[in-house]
């Protein structure tokens, strides 16, 4: 539609030029400028369409990344809670271990008369202590594993946040470019 209007206008200008005494060289210059403007407008339209397609893809990526960041935040909160729970259990086991060690020390220093009875208690206490130490080691391993997972999730979260910031910068630049393209397009309308 616009091309037809342009042709009509060019034809009218050409008729006007031929009927009014404008030199052919001047007419050719105007016609060359008009063609250059048309070529530039076509290139801008193609570029704008490509940018719109790219923006659509970036918007989809942004939505996906935001959802993934939310998931990572939830996972990080859960891992943090588990980490705190394991720390409490670890502290309790340490306290129990200290109590058992104190009891063991008292048993060792008690009199000979009680040694037979205390020997049985000592053996039971040692077994409990070994069992608790095994549990403590297991909990410590779990705690270290969850801590490393938490660190990894935090690193991923930072990377995602950096990516989101980059995408937001691209969108801002894209918006500025669209405003410029609209202004340029208005100049040729």
N, C-alpha and C positions, 0 to 999 in steps of 0.2 A: 504494500500500500504506500509506504513512504518512498519506495523506489519510483513508483508511478508519478507521485507528486514531484519528486526530484526531476524526473525526465520532463514533465510538463513545464516545470519552472525553467529548466535548462533550455528547452525548446523555445519558451517565451523569451528568454534572455537572448537566445541566438537570433530569433526573428527581430527582436528589438535592436540587437547589435547590427544586424545587416541593414535594417531600415534606418537606423540612426548612424551616423557617420563615425563608427568606432573602428579603429584600425584592426585588422585581422590578428596582428601580433598581440594586441591587448586582449582580444577575445580568447586566443589560444592560452595566454597566461592565466586568465580567469578559469578557463576550462581545466587547465592542468591543476590549479589550486583546488578546484571543486573535486577532481578525481582523487587528489591526495587526501582531501578531507574525508571522502567516502571510504577510501582504503583504510585510513586511520580509524574511522568509526567502526568498520567491519572488524578490524583487528581488536578493538576495544570490546566489542560485543562478544567475540570468541573468547577473549581473555576473561571477561566477566562470567561467561557460562562455565568456563573451566574452574574459575574461583568458586562459583556457587556449588559445583560438584565436589570440589575439595573441601569446602566448608561443611557440606552435608556429611562427608566421611569423617571429618574432624569432630563434628558434633556427636556422631554415633560413638566414636572412640572415647570422647569425653564422658558421655553417659556411662559407658561400660567401665571406664576407669574410676569414676565416682562410686559406682556400685561396688567395685572391687575394693576400693579404699574403705568404704563402710564395712565390708566384710572383714577386712584386715583389722580394722579398729575393734570390731566385736571380738575377733579371735584374740587380739592382744589383751583385751580386758579379761577374757576367760583365762588365758595363760597367766596373766598377772595375779588373778584371784587364786588359781591353783598354786602358783609360786608362793604366795603368802600363806596359804593353808599348809603347804609342805614345810615352810619355815617354822610355823607354829609347832607342827608335829616333830620336827627335827629338834627344836628347843626342848620340848617335853621329853623326848627320848634322851637327850643329853642330861636333863635334870634327873631322870630315872636312873641313868647310868651312874651319875655321881652318887645318888642315894645308895645304889647297890654296891658301889665301891666303898662307901663309908661303912656300910653294914659288913662287908667283907673284911675290912680293916679291923672293925670291932671284934668280929669273930676270931680273927687271927690273934688278937691281943688278949682274949679272954683266958680264963684259968684252965688248967689241965682237966679239972673235974668236968667241965662242960665240953671238952674236946670231942667226945664221942657223939654227943647230940649235935654239936655244932658242925661236925664233919658232914653229916647228912644235909644240914641246912646250907653248908658251904657248897656242896656239890650241886644242890638244886639252884642256889644263887648263881653259881658259875654257868650252869646251863641256861638259866634265864638271861644272864648277862651276854653270853655268846649269841643267844637267839636275838636279843635286843640289839646287839652290835651288828648282826647280820641285817636286821631290819633297818637299822640306822644307815648302814652302807647302801642298802637298796634305796632308801629314801634320799640319801645324798646323791646317788647316781641319777635318780629321777629328777631331783631338784636341779642338778647341773644340766641335764638334758633339756628340761623346760626352760631354764635360763637361756641356754643357747638358742632354743626355738624362739623365745621372746626377743632375743637380740636380733635374730634373723628376720622376724616379723617387723620389728622396728625399722630395720634397714630397708625392707621392702616398702614399708609405709613411707619412709622418707623419699625413696625413689619415685613412688607413685605421686606423692605430693609435688615433687619437682616436675614430673611429667605433666601434671594438671596445670601447674604454673606456666609451663612452656605452651601448653595448648591454649590457655587463657590469653597469653601474649600474642599467639598466632591469631586468635579470634579478634583481639583488639586491632591488630594490624590489618586484618581482613576487613573489618568494619570501616577503618579509615580509608582503605583502598576503595571500598564500595562508594563511600561518600565522594571521593575524588572522581571516580568513574561516572557517577551520577552528574557531577558538576560538568565534567567534560562532555557527557552526552547532551546535557542541556545546551551547551554551546553550539552543538551541531544540529539541534532540532529547529 
